[in-house]
């Protein structure tokens, strides 16, 4: 343990977010066990949420100290889709902050190995903004034997810290949340020639339009489409006299674009940030959570948001 500095110079006052990539069981144990024991020595709550293999290794090396973990849970049971997973995570973080001065977490997002779980990289990116003032060390575990190269590349771009020479160090490939989200969202291409565009001046008109526009083969999604687009139209009409609502199909996806001529979004990450319990903005979060995917283009001349809905 004297050969490593598990949390470097972290002083427990703000978020430290490390992406630790390992390729052998030895690498994992050598990183995580000292991390856990350091937490015990500082009287910090230590939480571990990981896959079966990681938990088995830690149980074998921690022995009786395993009982000192505040949480020791299988990661497989935590995935509920990106928005619902982050919302549950957010609730737990705020409960911890209300009860302890600082804590540490070792977590293995095993769902990144699956296609449907890859969106989690976007939430990892945004965590650097929305949890910046949270007093905990988040050690994110990534097994290079299980994860494809593009996911590992995203790990390097979404975690400000990495591990080198026995200590956490700044990650050279790290990008800010906005830059990462712009590269991760669906590519923004020209609207197809058969897209239908309508100028909207009221949320009621948008609801009526979308109710009629949803294709017959996906009428089960009408509620999601109408509610999500309604939230975007509300946002648009607070900054502009009208909004344009455009719809088309793209493969098996139904696409809704809401655009305005307002001053641009002050924060284009809001679709991935859990709303607080007060009266803060939540329309983008709700819209993003109802759609399969979303993309945004914004600037001084206006904003356009596309929502993608599957069957």
Secondary structure by P-SEA (a helix, b strand, c coil): cccccccccccccbbbbbbcccccaaaaaaccaaaaaaaaaaccbbbbbbcaaaaaaaaaaacccccccccccccccccccaaaaaaaaaaaaaaaaaccccbbbbbbcccccccccccaaaaaaacccccccccbbbbbbbccccccaaaaaaaaacccbbbcccccccccccccaaaaaaaaccccccccccbbbbbbccaaaaaaaaaaacccccccaaaaaaaaaaaaaaaaaacccbbbbbbbbcccbbbbbbbbccccccccccccccccccccccaaaaaaaacccccccccccbbbbbbbbcc
